[in-house]
Amino acid sequence: MPGADWKSEEAYPDAKKAEAVDIAWEWLRRNCEYQRDYMALAASQRSSATTDHFRQQWGLSFRS
C-alpha cells in the first residue's frame, strides 16, 4: 500500500490476518537497499545470472 502510514492500524486493517510472506513483502519493499538493487537490476541488461544473483541475495522465490 504505497503512501500508507505504517504506524496506523487503520492503514492495514487485515494485518492480524497476514501471513509471513505478506509481512516479508512489506518489509522488503520498504528496504532502501532492496529498492536500490531493484532499480539497478531494472536499469541493467538482465541476464539469468544477474537475476539469479538478485533473487538469491534477497531470498526471493516465485510461485507459479
mmCIF file of the N, C-alpha and C atoms, coordinates in Angstrom:
data_MODEL
# 
_entry.id   MODEL 
# 
loop_
_atom_site.group_PDB 
_atom_site.id 
_atom_site.type_symbol 
_atom_site.label_atom_id 
_atom_site.label_alt_id 
_atom_site.label_comp_id 
_atom_site.label_asym_id 
_atom_site.label_entity_id 
_atom_site.label_seq_id 
_atom_site.pdbx_PDB_ins_code 
_atom_site.Cartn_x 
_atom_site.Cartn_y 
_atom_site.Cartn_z 
_atom_site.occupancy 
_atom_site.B_iso_or_equiv 
_atom_site.pdbx_formal_charge 
_atom_site.auth_seq_id 
_atom_site.auth_comp_id 
_atom_site.auth_asym_id 
_atom_site.auth_atom_id 
_atom_site.pdbx_PDB_model_num 
ATOM 1   N N  . MET A 1 1  ? 0.841  -1.170  0.000   1.00 0.00 ? 1  MET A N  1 
ATOM 2   C CA . MET A 1 1  ? 0.000  0.000   0.000   1.00 0.00 ? 1  MET A CA 1 
ATOM 3   C C  . MET A 1 1  ? 0.889  1.236   0.000   1.00 0.00 ? 1  MET A C  1 
ATOM 4   N N  . PRO A 1 2  ? 1.290  1.687   -1.175  1.00 0.00 ? 2  PRO A N  1 
ATOM 5   C CA . PRO A 1 2  ? 2.180  2.840   -1.252  1.00 0.00 ? 2  PRO A CA 1 
ATOM 6   C C  . PRO A 1 2  ? 1.583  4.078   -0.569  1.00 0.00 ? 2  PRO A C  1 
ATOM 7   N N  . GLY A 1 3  ? 2.391  4.774   0.161   1.00 0.00 ? 3  GLY A N  1 
ATOM 8   C CA . GLY A 1 3  ? 1.963  6.005   0.798   1.00 0.00 ? 3  GLY A CA 1 
ATOM 9   C C  . GLY A 1 3  ? 1.218  5.805   2.100   1.00 0.00 ? 3  GLY A C  1 
ATOM 10  N N  . ALA A 1 4  ? 0.973  4.564   2.486   1.00 0.00 ? 4  ALA A N  1 
ATOM 11  C CA . ALA A 1 4  ? 0.246  4.305   3.727   1.00 0.00 ? 4  ALA A CA 1 
ATOM 12  C C  . ALA A 1 4  ? 1.143  4.582   4.921   1.00 0.00 ? 4  ALA A C  1 
ATOM 13  N N  . ASP A 1 5  ? 0.530  5.029   5.992   1.00 0.00 ? 5  ASP A N  1 
ATOM 14  C CA . ASP A 1 5  ? 1.255  5.267   7.235   1.00 0.00 ? 5  ASP A CA 1 
ATOM 15  C C  . ASP A 1 5  ? 1.396  3.919   7.943   1.00 0.00 ? 5  ASP A C  1 
ATOM 16  N N  . TRP A 1 6  ? 2.594  3.368   7.955   1.00 0.00 ? 6  TRP A N  1 
ATOM 17  C CA . TRP A 1 6  ? 2.800  2.032   8.520   1.00 0.00 ? 6  TRP A CA 1 
ATOM 18  C C  . TRP A 1 6  ? 2.568  1.997   10.017  1.00 0.00 ? 6  TRP A C  1 
ATOM 19  N N  . LYS A 1 7  ? 2.497  3.155   10.643  1.00 0.00 ? 7  LYS A N  1 
ATOM 20  C CA . LYS A 1 7  ? 2.257  3.177   12.080  1.00 0.00 ? 7  LYS A CA 1 
ATOM 21  C C  . LYS A 1 7  ? 0.769  3.197   12.410  1.00 0.00 ? 7  LYS A C  1 
ATOM 22  N N  . SER A 1 8  ? -0.068 3.353   11.390  1.00 0.00 ? 8  SER A N  1 
ATOM 23  C CA . SER A 1 8  ? -1.511 3.438   11.596  1.00 0.00 ? 8  SER A CA 1 
ATOM 24  C C  . SER A 1 8  ? -2.168 2.076   11.403  1.00 0.00 ? 8  SER A C  1 
ATOM 25  N N  . GLU A 1 9  ? -2.890 1.606   12.428  1.00 0.00 ? 9  GLU A N  1 
ATOM 26  C CA . GLU A 1 9  ? -3.603 0.332   12.308  1.00 0.00 ? 9  GLU A CA 1 
ATOM 27  C C  . GLU A 1 9  ? -4.685 0.411   11.246  1.00 0.00 ? 9  GLU A C  1 
ATOM 28  N N  . GLU A 1 10 ? -5.264 1.585   11.045  1.00 0.00 ? 10 GLU A N  1 
ATOM 29  C CA . GLU A 1 10 ? -6.315 1.745   10.048  1.00 0.00 ? 10 GLU A CA 1 
ATOM 30  C C  . GLU A 1 10 ? -5.790 1.541   8.620   1.00 0.00 ? 10 GLU A C  1 
ATOM 31  N N  . ALA A 1 11 ? -4.498 1.820   8.404   1.00 0.00 ? 11 ALA A N  1 
ATOM 32  C CA . ALA A 1 11 ? -3.922 1.666   7.069   1.00 0.00 ? 11 ALA A CA 1 
ATOM 33  C C  . ALA A 1 11 ? -3.753 0.191   6.699   1.00 0.00 ? 11 ALA A C  1 
ATOM 34  N N  . TYR A 1 12 ? -3.752 -0.679  7.706   1.00 0.00 ? 12 TYR A N  1 
ATOM 35  C CA . TYR A 1 12 ? -3.550 -2.113  7.472   1.00 0.00 ? 12 TYR A CA 1 
ATOM 36  C C  . TYR A 1 12 ? -4.596 -2.907  8.257   1.00 0.00 ? 12 TYR A C  1 
ATOM 37  N N  . PRO A 1 13 ? -5.844 -2.833  7.826   1.00 0.00 ? 13 PRO A N  1 
ATOM 38  C CA . PRO A 1 13 ? -6.914 -3.487  8.607   1.00 0.00 ? 13 PRO A CA 1 
ATOM 39  C C  . PRO A 1 13 ? -6.771 -5.002  8.690   1.00 0.00 ? 13 PRO A C  1 
ATOM 40  N N  . ASP A 1 14 ? -6.130 -5.628  7.742   1.00 0.00 ? 14 ASP A N  1 
ATOM 41  C CA . ASP A 1 14 ? -6.014 -7.085  7.741   1.00 0.00 ? 14 ASP A CA 1 
ATOM 42  C C  . ASP A 1 14 ? -4.652 -7.572  8.232   1.00 0.00 ? 14 ASP A C  1 
ATOM 43  N N  . ALA A 1 15 ? -3.896 -6.691  8.873   1.00 0.00 ? 15 ALA A N  1 
ATOM 44  C CA . ALA A 1 15 ? -2.538 -7.066  9.296   1.00 0.00 ? 15 ALA A CA 1 
ATOM 45  C C  . ALA A 1 15 ? -2.528 -8.261  10.245  1.00 0.00 ? 15 ALA A C  1 
ATOM 46  N N  . LYS A 1 16 ? -3.545 -8.387  11.079  1.00 0.00 ? 16 LYS A N  1 
ATOM 47  C CA . LYS A 1 16 ? -3.572 -9.521  12.023  1.00 0.00 ? 16 LYS A CA 1 
ATOM 48  C C  . LYS A 1 16 ? -3.806 -10.844 11.308  1.00 0.00 ? 16 LYS A C  1 
ATOM 49  N N  . LYS A 1 17 ? -4.334 -10.782 10.091  1.00 0.00 ? 17 LYS A N  1 
ATOM 50  C CA . LYS A 1 17 ? -4.578 -11.995 9.316   1.00 0.00 ? 17 LYS A CA 1 
ATOM 51  C C  . LYS A 1 17 ? -3.432 -12.278 8.341   1.00 0.00 ? 17 LYS A C  1 
ATOM 52  N N  . ALA A 1 18 ? -2.458 -11.378 8.299   1.00 0.00 ? 18 ALA A N  1 
ATOM 53  C CA . ALA A 1 18 ? -1.367 -11.504 7.326   1.00 0.00 ? 18 ALA A CA 1 
ATOM 54  C C  . ALA A 1 18 ? -0.525 -12.748 7.586   1.00 0.00 ? 18 ALA A C  1 
ATOM 55  N N  . GLU A 1 19 ? -0.087 -13.337 6.499   1.00 0.00 ? 19 GLU A N  1 
ATOM 56  C CA . GLU A 1 19 ? 0.820  -14.477 6.597   1.00 0.00 ? 19 GLU A CA 1 
ATOM 57  C C  . GLU A 1 19 ? 2.250  -13.953 6.575   1.00 0.00 ? 19 GLU A C  1 
ATOM 58  N N  . ALA A 1 20 ? 3.179  -14.821 6.898   1.00 0.00 ? 20 ALA A N  1 
ATOM 59  C CA . ALA A 1 20 ? 4.592  -14.429 6.955   1.00 0.00 ? 20 ALA A CA 1 
ATOM 60  C C  . ALA A 1 20 ? 5.057  -13.833 5.636   1.00 0.00 ? 20 ALA A C  1 
ATOM 61  N N  . VAL A 1 21 ? 4.615  -14.408 4.530   1.00 0.00 ? 21 VAL A N  1 
ATOM 62  C CA . VAL A 1 21 ? 5.032  -13.901 3.222   1.00 0.00 ? 21 VAL A CA 1 
ATOM 63  C C  . VAL A 1 21 ? 4.528  -12.470 2.994   1.00 0.00 ? 21 VAL A C  1 
ATOM 64  N N  . ASP A 1 22 ? 3.356  -12.131 3.513   1.00 0.00 ? 22 ASP A N  1 
ATOM 65  C CA . ASP A 1 22 ? 2.830  -10.770 3.377   1.00 0.00 ? 22 ASP A CA 1 
ATOM 66  C C  . ASP A 1 22 ? 3.680  -9.777  4.164   1.00 0.00 ? 22 ASP A C  1 
ATOM 67  N N  . ILE A 1 23 ? 4.051  -10.164 5.359   1.00 0.00 ? 23 ILE A N  1 
ATOM 68  C CA . ILE A 1 23 ? 4.877  -9.296  6.202   1.00 0.00 ? 23 ILE A CA 1 
ATOM 69  C C  . ILE A 1 23 ? 6.272  -9.156  5.607   1.00 0.00 ? 23 ILE A C  1 
ATOM 70  N N  . ALA A 1 24 ? 6.799  -10.253 5.088   1.00 0.00 ? 24 ALA A N  1 
ATOM 71  C CA . ALA A 1 24 ? 8.121  -10.207 4.460   1.00 0.00 ? 24 ALA A CA 1 
ATOM 72  C C  . ALA A 1 24 ? 8.120  -9.261  3.267   1.00 0.00 ? 24 ALA A C  1 
ATOM 73  N N  . TRP A 1 25 ? 7.063  -9.311  2.464   1.00 0.00 ? 25 TRP A N  1 
ATOM 74  C CA . TRP A 1 25 ? 6.976  -8.427  1.303   1.00 0.00 ? 25 TRP A CA 1 
ATOM 75  C C  . TRP A 1 25 ? 6.902  -6.971  1.739   1.00 0.00 ? 25 TRP A C  1 
ATOM 76  N N  . GLU A 1 26 ? 6.133  -6.672  2.781   1.00 0.00 ? 26 GLU A N  1 
ATOM 77  C CA . GLU A 1 26 ? 6.045  -5.287  3.266   1.00 0.00 ? 26 GLU A CA 1 
ATOM 78  C C  . GLU A 1 26 ? 7.411  -4.794  3.727   1.00 0.00 ? 26 GLU A C  1 
ATOM 79  N N  . TRP A 1 27 ? 8.135  -5.650  4.437   1.00 0.00 ? 27 TRP A N  1 
ATOM 80  C CA . TRP A 1 27 ? 9.458  -5.271  4.903   1.00 0.00 ? 27 TRP A CA 1 
ATOM 81  C C  . TRP A 1 27 ? 10.390 -5.039  3.723   1.00 0.00 ? 27 TRP A C  1 
ATOM 82  N N  . LEU A 1 28 ? 10.356 -5.986  2.786   1.00 0.00 ? 28 LEU A N  1 
ATOM 83  C CA . LEU A 1 28 ? 11.289 -5.931  1.666   1.00 0.00 ? 28 LEU A CA 1 
ATOM 84  C C  . LEU A 1 28 ? 11.054 -4.702  0.796   1.00 0.00 ? 28 LEU A C  1 
ATOM 85  N N  . ARG A 1 29 ? 9.822  -4.423  0.462   1.00 0.00 ? 29 ARG A N  1 
ATOM 86  C CA . ARG A 1 29 ? 9.560  -3.311  -0.450  1.00 0.00 ? 29 ARG A CA 1 
ATOM 87  C C  . ARG A 1 29 ? 9.865  -1.948  0.169   1.00 0.00 ? 29 ARG A C  1 
ATOM 88  N N  . ARG A 1 30 ? 9.998  -1.897  1.479   1.00 0.00 ? 30 ARG A N  1 
ATOM 89  C CA . ARG A 1 30 ? 10.345 -0.640  2.141   1.00 0.00 ? 30 ARG A CA 1 
ATOM 90  C C  . ARG A 1 30 ? 11.845 -0.518  2.429   1.00 0.00 ? 30 ARG A C  1 
ATOM 91  N N  . ASN A 1 31 ? 12.577 -1.570  2.140   1.00 0.00 ? 31 ASN A N  1 
ATOM 92  C CA . ASN A 1 31 ? 14.004 -1.589  2.415   1.00 0.00 ? 31 ASN A CA 1 
ATOM 93  C C  . ASN A 1 31 ? 14.746 -0.778  1.340   1.00 0.00 ? 31 ASN A C  1 
ATOM 94  N N  . CYS A 1 32 ? 15.455 0.254   1.759   1.00 0.00 ? 32 CYS A N  1 
ATOM 95  C CA . CYS A 1 32 ? 16.152 1.141   0.819   1.00 0.00 ? 32 CYS A CA 1 
ATOM 96  C C  . CYS A 1 32 ? 17.202 0.400   -0.010  1.00 0.00 ? 32 CYS A C  1 
ATOM 97  N N  . GLU A 1 33 ? 17.885 -0.552  0.604   1.00 0.00 ? 33 GLU A N  1 
ATOM 98  C CA . GLU A 1 33 ? 18.894 -1.308  -0.143  1.00 0.00 ? 33 GLU A CA 1 
ATOM 99  C C  . GLU A 1 33 ? 18.230 -2.186  -1.206  1.00 0.00 ? 33 GLU A C  1 
ATOM 100 N N  . TYR A 1 34 ? 17.104 -2.777  -0.868  1.00 0.00 ? 34 TYR A N  1 
ATOM 101 C CA . TYR A 1 34 ? 16.373 -3.574  -1.856  1.00 0.00 ? 34 TYR A CA 1 
ATOM 102 C C  . TYR A 1 34 ? 15.906 -2.677  -2.997  1.00 0.00 ? 34 TYR A C  1 
ATOM 103 N N  . GLN A 1 35 ? 15.354 -1.529  -2.663  1.00 0.00 ? 35 GLN A N  1 
ATOM 104 C CA . GLN A 1 35 ? 14.889 -0.596  -3.695  1.00 0.00 ? 35 GLN A CA 1 
ATOM 105 C C  . GLN A 1 35 ? 16.027 -0.196  -4.623  1.00 0.00 ? 35 GLN A C  1 
ATOM 106 N N  . ARG A 1 36 ? 17.203 0.084   -4.032  1.00 0.00 ? 36 ARG A N  1 
ATOM 107 C CA . ARG A 1 36 ? 18.373 0.456   -4.837  1.00 0.00 ? 36 ARG A CA 1 
ATOM 108 C C  . ARG A 1 36 ? 18.793 -0.683  -5.756  1.00 0.00 ? 36 ARG A C  1 
ATOM 109 N N  . ASP A 1 37 ? 18.870 -1.887  -5.188  1.00 0.00 ? 37 ASP A N  1 
ATOM 110 C CA . ASP A 1 37 ? 19.273 -3.039  -6.000  1.00 0.00 ? 37 ASP A CA 1 
ATOM 111 C C  . ASP A 1 37 ? 18.251 -3.348  -7.081  1.00 0.00 ? 37 ASP A C  1 
ATOM 112 N N  . TYR A 1 38 ? 16.980 -3.203  -6.769  1.00 0.00 ? 38 TYR A N  1 
ATOM 113 C CA . TYR A 1 38 ? 15.937 -3.469  -7.759  1.00 0.00 ? 38 TYR A CA 1 
ATOM 114 C C  . TYR A 1 38 ? 16.031 -2.469  -8.913  1.00 0.00 ? 38 TYR A C  1 
ATOM 115 N N  . MET A 1 39 ? 16.241 -1.203  -8.592  1.00 0.00 ? 39 MET A N  1 
ATOM 116 C CA . MET A 1 39 ? 16.360 -0.183  -9.642  1.00 0.00 ? 39 MET A CA 1 
ATOM 117 C C  . MET A 1 39 ? 17.591 -0.443  -10.507 1.00 0.00 ? 39 MET A C  1 
ATOM 118 N N  . ALA A 1 40 ? 18.694 -0.866  -9.878  1.00 0.00 ? 40 ALA A N  1 
ATOM 119 C CA . ALA A 1 40 ? 19.903 -1.184  -10.647 1.00 0.00 ? 40 ALA A CA 1 
ATOM 120 C C  . ALA A 1 40 ? 19.642 -2.375  -11.559 1.00 0.00 ? 40 ALA A C  1 
ATOM 121 N N  . LEU A 1 41 ? 18.933 -3.378  -11.060 1.00 0.00 ? 41 LEU A N  1 
ATOM 122 C CA . LEU A 1 41 ? 18.613 -4.541  -11.882 1.00 0.00 ? 41 LEU A CA 1 
ATOM 123 C C  . LEU A 1 41 ? 17.704 -4.142  -13.040 1.00 0.00 ? 41 LEU A C  1 
ATOM 124 N N  . ALA A 1 42 ? 16.722 -3.322  -12.746 1.00 0.00 ? 42 ALA A N  1 
ATOM 125 C CA . ALA A 1 42 ? 15.776 -2.898  -13.786 1.00 0.00 ? 42 ALA A CA 1 
ATOM 126 C C  . ALA A 1 42 ? 16.470 -2.091  -14.876 1.00 0.00 ? 42 ALA A C  1 
ATOM 127 N N  . ALA A 1 43 ? 17.503 -1.327  -14.500 1.00 0.00 ? 43 ALA A N  1 
ATOM 128 C CA . ALA A 1 43 ? 18.211 -0.489  -15.462 1.00 0.00 ? 43 ALA A CA 1 
ATOM 129 C C  . ALA A 1 43 ? 19.313 -1.248  -16.212 1.00 0.00 ? 43 ALA A C  1 
ATOM 130 N N  . SER A 1 44 ? 19.606 -2.446  -15.763 1.00 0.00 ? 44 SER A N  1 
ATOM 131 C CA . SER A 1 44 ? 20.711 -3.197  -16.366 1.00 0.00 ? 44 SER A CA 1 
ATOM 132 C C  . SER A 1 44 ? 20.231 -4.085  -17.506 1.00 0.00 ? 44 SER A C  1 
ATOM 133 N N  . GLN A 1 45 ? 21.222 -4.588  -18.206 1.00 0.00 ? 45 GLN A N  1 
ATOM 134 C CA . GLN A 1 45 ? 20.950 -5.608  -19.203 1.00 0.00 ? 45 GLN A CA 1 
ATOM 135 C C  . GLN A 1 45 ? 20.799 -6.906  -18.422 1.00 0.00 ? 45 GLN A C  1 
ATOM 136 N N  . ARG A 1 46 ? 19.588 -7.326  -18.243 1.00 0.00 ? 46 ARG A N  1 
ATOM 137 C CA . ARG A 1 46 ? 19.352 -8.508  -17.414 1.00 0.00 ? 46 ARG A CA 1 
ATOM 138 C C  . ARG A 1 46 ? 19.837 -9.774  -18.103 1.00 0.00 ? 46 ARG A C  1 
ATOM 139 N N  . SER A 1 47 ? 20.468 -10.569 -17.287 1.00 0.00 ? 47 SER A N  1 
ATOM 140 C CA . SER A 1 47 ? 20.821 -11.914 -17.732 1.00 0.00 ? 47 SER A CA 1 
ATOM 141 C C  . SER A 1 47 ? 20.298 -12.858 -16.664 1.00 0.00 ? 47 SER A C  1 
ATOM 142 N N  . SER A 1 48 ? 20.282 -14.116 -16.959 1.00 0.00 ? 48 SER A N  1 
ATOM 143 C CA . SER A 1 48 ? 19.800 -15.054 -15.949 1.00 0.00 ? 48 SER A CA 1 
ATOM 144 C C  . SER A 1 48 ? 20.732 -15.051 -14.739 1.00 0.00 ? 48 SER A C  1 
ATOM 145 N N  . ALA A 1 49 ? 22.034 -14.794 -14.958 1.00 0.00 ? 49 ALA A N  1 
ATOM 146 C CA . ALA A 1 49 ? 22.985 -14.770 -13.840 1.00 0.00 ? 49 ALA A CA 1 
ATOM 147 C C  . ALA A 1 49 ? 22.706 -13.585 -12.910 1.00 0.00 ? 49 ALA A C  1 
ATOM 148 N N  . THR A 1 50 ? 22.472 -12.397 -13.478 1.00 0.00 ? 50 THR A N  1 
ATOM 149 C CA . THR A 1 50 ? 22.205 -11.242 -12.618 1.00 0.00 ? 50 THR A CA 1 
ATOM 150 C C  . THR A 1 50 ? 20.857 -11.377 -11.921 1.00 0.00 ? 50 THR A C  1 
ATOM 151 N N  . THR A 1 51 ? 19.889 -11.911 -12.617 1.00 0.00 ? 51 THR A N  1 
ATOM 152 C CA . THR A 1 51 ? 18.584 -12.112 -12.000 1.00 0.00 ? 51 THR A CA 1 
ATOM 153 C C  . THR A 1 51 ? 18.669 -13.152 -10.888 1.00 0.00 ? 51 THR A C  1 
ATOM 154 N N  . ASP A 1 52 ? 19.396 -14.236 -11.135 1.00 0.00 ? 52 ASP A N  1 
ATOM 155 C CA . ASP A 1 52 ? 19.578 -15.259 -10.100 1.00 0.00 ? 52 ASP A CA 1 
ATOM 156 C C  . ASP A 1 52 ? 20.311 -14.692 -8.894  1.00 0.00 ? 52 ASP A C  1 
ATOM 157 N N  . HIS A 1 53 ? 21.350 -13.872 -9.136  1.00 0.00 ? 53 HIS A N  1 
ATOM 158 C CA . HIS A 1 53 ? 22.096 -13.264 -8.037  1.00 0.00 ? 53 HIS A CA 1 
ATOM 159 C C  . HIS A 1 53 ? 21.169 -12.370 -7.209  1.00 0.00 ? 53 HIS A C  1 
ATOM 160 N N  . PHE A 1 54 ? 20.371 -11.555 -7.868  1.00 0.00 ? 54 PHE A N  1 
ATOM 161 C CA . PHE A 1 54 ? 19.426 -10.673 -7.177  1.00 0.00 ? 54 PHE A CA 1 
ATOM 162 C C  . PHE A 1 54 ? 18.441 -11.506 -6.351  1.00 0.00 ? 54 PHE A C  1 
ATOM 163 N N  . ARG A 1 55 ? 17.899 -12.527 -6.968  1.00 0.00 ? 55 ARG A N  1 
ATOM 164 C CA . ARG A 1 55 ? 16.921 -13.383 -6.292  1.00 0.00 ? 55 ARG A CA 1 
ATOM 165 C C  . ARG A 1 55 ? 17.536 -14.043 -5.064  1.00 0.00 ? 55 ARG A C  1 
ATOM 166 N N  . GLN A 1 56 ? 18.744 -14.564 -5.197  1.00 0.00 ? 56 GLN A N  1 
ATOM 167 C CA . GLN A 1 56 ? 19.395 -15.243 -4.076  1.00 0.00 ? 56 GLN A CA 1 
ATOM 168 C C  . GLN A 1 56 ? 19.796 -14.250 -2.991  1.00 0.00 ? 56 GLN A C  1 
ATOM 169 N N  . GLN A 1 57 ? 20.273 -13.069 -3.419  1.00 0.00 ? 57 GLN A N  1 
ATOM 170 C CA . GLN A 1 57 ? 20.701 -12.053 -2.452  1.00 0.00 ? 57 GLN A CA 1 
ATOM 171 C C  . GLN A 1 57 ? 19.557 -11.651 -1.530  1.00 0.00 ? 57 GLN A C  1 
ATOM 172 N N  . TRP A 1 58 ? 18.357 -11.556 -2.110  1.00 0.00 ? 58 TRP A N  1 
ATOM 173 C CA . TRP A 1 58 ? 17.209 -11.092 -1.335  1.00 0.00 ? 58 TRP A CA 1 
ATOM 174 C C  . TRP A 1 58 ? 16.288 -12.222 -0.902  1.00 0.00 ? 58 TRP A C  1 
ATOM 175 N N  . GLY A 1 59 ? 16.673 -13.438 -1.176  1.00 0.00 ? 59 GLY A N  1 
ATOM 176 C CA . GLY A 1 59 ? 15.886 -14.587 -0.724  1.00 0.00 ? 59 GLY A CA 1 
ATOM 177 C C  . GLY A 1 59 ? 14.532 -14.689 -1.387  1.00 0.00 ? 59 GLY A C  1 
ATOM 178 N N  . LEU A 1 60 ? 14.471 -14.301 -2.633  1.00 0.00 ? 60 LEU A N  1 
ATOM 179 C CA . LEU A 1 60 ? 13.195 -14.321 -3.347  1.00 0.00 ? 60 LEU A CA 1 
ATOM 180 C C  . LEU A 1 60 ? 12.957 -15.673 -3.997  1.00 0.00 ? 60 LEU A C  1 
ATOM 181 N N  . SER A 1 61 ? 11.722 -16.065 -3.989  1.00 0.00 ? 61 SER A N  1 
ATOM 182 C CA . SER A 1 61 ? 11.300 -17.231 -4.759  1.00 0.00 ? 61 SER A CA 1 
ATOM 183 C C  . SER A 1 61 ? 9.942  -16.891 -5.346  1.00 0.00 ? 61 SER A C  1 
ATOM 184 N N  . PHE A 1 62 ? 9.675  -17.468 -6.458  1.00 0.00 ? 62 PHE A N  1 
ATOM 185 C CA . PHE A 1 62 ? 8.438  -17.136 -7.158  1.00 0.00 ? 62 PHE A CA 1 
ATOM 186 C C  . PHE A 1 62 ? 7.596  -18.383 -7.320  1.00 0.00 ? 62 PHE A C  1 
ATOM 187 N N  . ARG A 1 63 ? 6.333  -18.202 -7.061  1.00 0.00 ? 63 ARG A N  1 
ATOM 188 C CA . ARG A 1 63 ? 5.395  -19.313 -7.236  1.00 0.00 ? 63 ARG A CA 1 
ATOM 189 C C  . ARG A 1 63 ? 4.784  -19.223 -8.613  1.00 0.00 ? 63 ARG A C  1 
ATOM 190 N N  . SER A 1 64 ? 4.478  -20.355 -9.168  1.00 0.00 ? 64 SER A N  1 
ATOM 191 C CA . SER A 1 64 ? 3.770  -20.323 -10.459 1.00 0.00 ? 64 SER A CA 1 
ATOM 192 C C  . SER A 1 64 ? 2.438  -21.008 -10.318 1.00 0.00 ? 64 SER A C  1 
# 
